[in-house]
Amino acid sequence: MLGEVGDKWIGRLQQHVAKDLRTNGWSQTEIADILGSTQSTVSRQMQKTPVELKASADEATIDGWGHELSQALSSMGPGAKVLRQRLVVEFQFTGNNTLRFDKTLTGMDLDAGQEQTALLRRLEWAAGRLDVRRIEQAIPAVGLNIASCNVGASEPSDIAAFPGRITLVDGVLRHHETPSFGSSKHLANLLLAVHSLDESKTAVLNIRPPTESGAVKTELIQRACEQLGFTFSFAPKAKVDESIGRYDVLLDVGDFGWEPTTYVCAHNALELVDRTHQLISVIKELEA
């Protein structure tokens, strides 16, 4: 279902853009370059009738988007190059279940023999994508941090994070140093424990859980995780329960002199930011 819908609207969008650009004097080769296609494919697209969608309102939406895109491309000219693409997709299912994905594609090969450099770069990108408006109330008093590693990490020195953490200064999230390996002992040890049990998880972030009268709203976090399809487990003093097997959200309810913390885990640092935004948003909705 998902693939069929996505494939059709992308096909209609490309047809619309191709026809508009051709009308504005672009060659089929120039159109193929900007669409990431081939001249022969563009030629076929232009000869076919527009891809039909199930709803006329959806067709109008795609056609309007295609017109806006082609007008912008025409003003920039055939020499324009796409540096990155940001895709926001939301699916609403029965049972009041919503999945939202906000992804950025850069066209860069992040695994071309520079895994450590690529990992540090992803951490920088991830930190830059944190939305202050969403997470302001969830920033711990000591600041938050993002830790990440490559698959196979086994030592704290294999974990990269931000030295000194990320803090809120005058309404802006700031990290005063660039990320480096071996920078966060606490998050590094937690991530190593998670990664050893769930190898797919290579990134973790700490946020402040919602509380009431000093007590953590554990049930609220659990409900939010259920709605998002995330696993939930406890991690007292950052000690991971080895019987879980899969780790998405871990909760440390705190203790005397020990701040309560919610740990969000993900497959990479960029997905981690998306998951954190989703979790905080659903918690706010459930609290309302």
Secondary structure, DSSP 8 states (H G I E B T S, - for coil): -HHHHHHHHHHHHHHHHHHHHHHTT--HHHHHHHHT--HHHHHHHHHS-----S-HHHHHHHHHHHHHHHHHHHHH-TT-----EEEEEEEEETTTEEEEEEEEE----TTSS-HHHHHHHHHHHHHHH--HHHHGGG--TT-B-EEE--TT--SGGG-EE-TT-EEEETTEEEESS--EET--HHHHHHHHHHHHH-TT--EEEEE---EETTEE-HHHHHHHHHHHT--EEE-GGG---TT----SEEEE--BTTB--EEEEEESSHHHHHHHHHHHHHHHHHHH-
